[in-house]
Amino acid sequence: MKISVRDGKFRLSLRLPLGICLRAAAKACKGEGAVQLLRKDRAAVRRILRSARRVHGALELVRVEGADGSTVIVTL
């Protein structure tokens, strides 16, 4: 997973392992069903996401553009 922040000349790019992101998502989820899915079937979810990335390339999950021209992009 990659998080990119751009604001004028300032650019920041963070690459995070998918397993760490899934663990963080399991801790942050409020719904009981989502937490159980992410905890029990983490390996299956990781395999599905990796195969989707291989087939479709970089998938853009979130793009936020501010009024001042700053941009935050989260891609898989």
NUVOFI-956098 format. One record per residue: residue in three letters; x, y, z of N, C-alpha, C, CB in turn. Coordinates in Angstrom, 1 decimal, padded with zeros to 4 digits. Glycine has a CB too. Layout:
N
[pt "ALA",[X,Y,Z],[X,Y,Z],[X,Y,Z],[X,Y,Z]]
...
END
This chain:
76
[pt "MET",[000.9,-001.2,000.0],[000.0,000.0,000.0],[000.9,001.2,000.0],[-001.0,000.0,001.2]]
[pt "LYS",[000.5,002.2,-000.7],[001.3,003.4,-000.8],[000.5,004.7,-000.5],[001.9,003.6,-002.3]]
[pt "ILE",[001.0,005.5,000.3],[000.3,006.8,000.7],[001.2,007.9,000.1],[000.1,006.9,002.2]]
[pt "SER",[000.6,008.8,-000.7],[001.3,009.9,-001.3],[000.7,011.2,-000.9],[001.4,009.8,-002.8]]
[pt "VAL",[001.5,012.2,-000.4],[001.0,013.5,-000.1],[001.8,014.5,-000.9],[001.2,013.8,001.5]]
[pt "ARG",[001.1,015.4,-001.6],[001.7,016.4,-002.4],[001.1,017.8,-002.0],[001.5,016.1,-003.9]]
[pt "ASP",[002.0,018.7,-001.8],[001.5,020.1,-001.5],[002.6,021.0,-002.1],[001.3,020.3,000.0]]
[pt "GLY",[002.3,021.5,-003.3],[003.3,022.4,-003.9],[004.6,021.6,-004.2],[003.6,023.6,-003.1]]
[pt "LYS",[005.7,022.1,-003.7],[007.0,021.4,-003.8],[007.2,020.3,-002.8],[008.1,022.4,-003.7]]
[pt "PHE",[006.4,020.3,-001.8],[006.5,019.2,-000.8],[005.9,017.9,-001.3],[005.9,019.7,000.6]]
[pt "ARG",[006.6,016.8,-001.2],[006.1,015.5,-001.6],[006.6,014.5,-000.6],[006.6,015.1,-003.1]]
[pt "LEU",[005.6,013.6,-000.2],[005.9,012.6,000.7],[005.3,011.3,000.2],[005.4,012.9,002.2]]
[pt "SER",[006.0,010.2,000.2],[005.5,008.9,-000.3],[005.9,007.9,000.7],[006.0,008.6,-001.7]]
[pt "LEU",[004.9,007.2,001.3],[005.1,006.1,002.2],[004.6,004.8,001.7],[004.4,006.4,003.6]]
[pt "ARG",[005.5,003.8,001.7],[005.1,002.4,001.3],[004.9,001.6,002.6],[006.1,001.8,000.3]]
[pt "LEU",[003.8,001.0,002.7],[003.5,000.2,003.9],[003.2,-001.3,003.5],[002.3,000.8,004.8]]
[pt "PRO",[003.7,-002.3,004.2],[003.3,-003.7,003.9],[001.8,-003.9,004.1],[004.1,-004.6,004.8]]
[pt "LEU",[001.3,-004.7,003.2],[-000.2,-004.9,003.3],[-000.6,-005.6,004.6],[-000.6,-005.8,002.1]]
[pt "GLY",[000.2,-006.5,005.1],[-000.1,-007.2,006.4],[-000.3,-006.2,007.5],[000.9,-008.2,006.7]]
[pt "ILE",[000.6,-005.2,007.6],[000.5,-004.2,008.7],[-000.8,-003.4,008.5],[001.7,-003.3,008.7]]
[pt "CYS",[-001.1,-003.0,007.3],[-002.3,-002.3,007.0],[-003.6,-003.0,007.4],[-002.4,-001.8,005.5]]
[pt "LEU",[-003.6,-004.3,007.1],[-004.8,-005.1,007.5],[-004.9,-005.3,009.0],[-004.6,-006.5,006.8]]
[pt "ARG",[-003.8,-005.4,009.7],[-003.9,-005.5,011.2],[-004.4,-004.2,011.7],[-002.5,-005.8,011.8]]
[pt "ALA",[-003.9,-003.0,011.2],[-004.4,-001.7,011.7],[-005.9,-001.5,011.3],[-003.6,-000.6,011.0]]
[pt "ALA",[-006.3,-002.0,010.2],[-007.7,-001.9,009.8],[-008.6,-002.8,010.8],[-007.9,-002.4,008.4]]
[pt "ALA",[-008.1,-003.9,011.2],[-008.8,-004.8,012.1],[-009.0,-004.1,013.4],[-008.1,-006.2,012.2]]
[pt "LYS",[-008.0,-003.4,013.9],[-008.0,-002.7,015.2],[-009.0,-001.5,015.1],[-006.7,-002.3,015.6]]
[pt "ALA",[-009.0,-000.9,013.9],[-009.8,000.4,013.8],[-011.3,000.1,013.5],[-009.2,001.2,012.7]]
[pt "CYS",[-011.6,-001.1,013.0],[-013.0,-001.4,012.6],[-014.0,-001.4,013.8],[-013.1,-002.7,011.9]]
[pt "LYS",[-015.1,-000.8,013.6],[-016.2,-000.8,014.7],[-017.1,-002.0,014.6],[-016.9,000.5,014.6]]
[pt "GLY",[-017.4,-002.4,013.3],[-018.3,-003.5,013.1],[-017.7,-004.9,013.5],[-018.8,-003.5,011.7]]
[pt "GLU",[-018.5,-005.7,014.2],[-018.0,-007.0,014.6],[-017.7,-008.0,013.5],[-019.0,-007.7,015.5]]
[pt "GLY",[-018.5,-007.9,012.4],[-018.3,-008.8,011.3],[-017.0,-008.5,010.5],[-019.5,-008.7,010.3]]
[pt "ALA",[-016.7,-007.2,010.3],[-015.5,-006.8,009.7],[-014.3,-007.2,010.5],[-015.5,-005.3,009.4]]
[pt "VAL",[-014.4,-007.1,011.8],[-013.2,-007.4,012.6],[-013.0,-008.9,012.5],[-013.5,-007.0,014.1]]
[pt "GLN",[-014.0,-009.7,012.6],[-013.8,-011.2,012.6],[-013.3,-011.6,011.2],[-015.2,-011.9,012.8]]
[pt "LEU",[-013.7,-011.0,010.1],[-013.2,-011.3,008.8],[-011.8,-011.0,008.7],[-014.0,-010.5,007.7]]
[pt "LEU",[-011.4,-009.8,009.2],[-010.0,-009.4,009.0],[-009.1,-010.2,009.9],[-009.8,-007.9,009.3]]
[pt "ARG",[-009.5,-010.6,011.1],[-008.7,-011.4,012.0],[-008.6,-012.8,011.6],[-009.2,-011.3,013.4]]
[pt "LYS",[-009.7,-013.5,011.3],[-009.7,-014.9,010.9],[-009.1,-015.2,009.5],[-011.1,-015.5,011.0]]
[pt "ASP",[-009.5,-014.4,008.6],[-009.2,-014.6,007.2],[-008.2,-013.6,006.6],[-010.5,-014.7,006.3]]
[pt "ARG",[-007.3,-013.2,007.4],[-006.3,-012.1,007.0],[-005.5,-012.6,005.8],[-005.4,-011.7,008.1]]
[pt "ALA",[-005.1,-013.9,005.8],[-004.3,-014.4,004.7],[-005.1,-014.5,003.4],[-003.8,-015.8,005.1]]
[pt "ALA",[-006.4,-014.8,003.5],[-007.2,-014.9,002.3],[-007.4,-013.5,001.7],[-008.5,-015.6,002.6]]
[pt "VAL",[-007.7,-012.5,002.6],[-007.9,-011.2,002.2],[-006.6,-010.6,001.5],[-008.3,-010.3,003.4]]
[pt "ARG",[-005.5,-010.9,002.1],[-004.2,-010.5,001.5],[-004.0,-011.1,000.1],[-003.0,-010.9,002.5]]
[pt "ARG",[-004.3,-012.4,000.0],[-004.2,-013.1,-001.3],[-005.1,-012.4,-002.4],[-004.5,-014.5,-001.2]]
[pt "ILE",[-006.3,-012.1,-002.0],[-007.3,-011.5,-002.9],[-006.8,-010.1,-003.3],[-008.7,-011.4,-002.3]]
[pt "LEU",[-006.3,-009.3,-002.4],[-005.8,-008.0,-002.7],[-004.6,-008.0,-003.6],[-005.5,-007.2,-001.5]]
[pt "ARG",[-003.7,-009.0,-003.3],[-002.5,-009.1,-004.2],[-002.8,-009.5,-005.6],[-001.5,-010.1,-003.5]]
[pt "SER",[-003.7,-010.5,-005.7],[-004.1,-010.9,-007.1],[-004.8,-009.8,-007.8],[-005.0,-012.1,-007.0]]
[pt "ALA",[-005.6,-009.0,-007.1],[-006.3,-007.8,-007.8],[-005.2,-006.8,-008.2],[-007.3,-007.2,-006.8]]
[pt "ARG",[-004.2,-006.6,-007.4],[-003.1,-005.7,-007.8],[-002.3,-006.2,-009.0],[-002.2,-005.5,-006.6]]
[pt "ARG",[-002.1,-007.5,-009.1],[-001.4,-008.1,-010.3],[-002.3,-007.9,-011.5],[-001.1,-009.6,-010.0]]
[pt "VAL",[-003.6,-008.2,-011.4],[-004.4,-008.1,-012.6],[-004.6,-006.7,-013.1],[-005.8,-008.8,-012.3]]
[pt "HIS",[-004.9,-005.8,-012.1],[-005.4,-004.4,-012.5],[-004.3,-003.3,-012.3],[-006.6,-004.0,-011.7]]
[pt "GLY",[-003.1,-003.7,-011.7],[-002.1,-002.7,-011.5],[-002.4,-001.9,-010.2],[-002.0,-001.7,-012.7]]
[pt "ALA",[-001.9,-000.7,-010.1],[-002.1,000.1,-008.9],[-003.6,000.6,-008.8],[-001.1,001.3,-008.9]]
[pt "LEU",[-004.3,000.1,-007.8],[-005.6,000.5,-007.6],[-005.7,001.7,-006.7],[-006.5,-000.7,-007.1]]
[pt "GLU",[-006.3,002.8,-007.1],[-006.4,004.0,-006.3],[-007.6,003.8,-005.3],[-006.6,005.2,-007.2]]
[pt "LEU",[-007.4,003.7,-004.0],[-008.4,003.5,-003.1],[-009.1,004.9,-002.6],[-007.9,002.8,-001.8]]
[pt "VAL",[-008.2,005.9,-002.4],[-008.7,007.2,-001.9],[-007.9,008.3,-002.5],[-008.6,007.3,-000.3]]
[pt "ARG",[-008.6,009.3,-003.0],[-007.9,010.5,-003.5],[-008.7,011.7,-002.8],[-008.0,010.6,-005.0]]
[pt "VAL",[-007.9,012.5,-002.1],[-008.5,013.7,-001.5],[-007.7,014.9,-002.0],[-008.4,013.6,000.1]]
[pt "GLU",[-008.4,015.9,-002.5],[-007.8,017.1,-003.0],[-008.3,018.3,-002.2],[-008.1,017.3,-004.5]]
[pt "GLY",[-007.4,019.0,-001.6],[-007.8,020.2,-000.8],[-008.0,021.4,-001.7],[-006.7,020.5,000.2]]
[pt "ALA",[-008.7,022.4,-001.1],[-008.9,023.7,-001.8],[-007.6,024.4,-002.1],[-009.9,024.6,-001.0]]
[pt "ASP",[-006.6,024.2,-001.3],[-005.3,024.9,-001.5],[-004.4,024.2,-002.5],[-004.6,025.0,-000.1]]
[pt "GLY",[-004.8,023.1,-003.1],[-004.1,022.4,-004.1],[-003.3,021.2,-003.6],[-003.1,023.3,-004.7]]
[pt "SER",[-003.4,020.9,-002.3],[-002.7,019.7,-001.7],[-003.5,018.5,-002.1],[-002.6,019.9,-000.2]]
[pt "THR",[-002.8,017.4,-002.2],[-003.4,016.1,-002.6],[-002.9,015.0,-001.8],[-003.2,015.8,-004.1]]
[pt "VAL",[-003.8,014.1,-001.4],[-003.4,012.9,-000.7],[-004.0,011.7,-001.4],[-003.9,012.9,000.8]]
[pt "ILE",[-003.2,010.7,-001.8],[-003.6,009.6,-002.6],[-003.2,008.3,-001.9],[-003.0,009.6,-004.1]]
[pt "VAL",[-004.1,007.4,-001.7],[-003.8,006.1,-001.1],[-004.1,005.0,-002.2],[-004.7,005.8,000.2]]
[pt "THR",[-003.0,004.3,-002.6],[-003.2,003.3,-003.6],[-002.8,001.9,-003.1],[-002.3,003.6,-004.8]]
[pt "LEU",[-003.3,000.9,-003.7],[-003.0,-000.5,-003.3],[-001.9,-001.0,-004.1],[-004.3,-001.4,-003.4]]
END
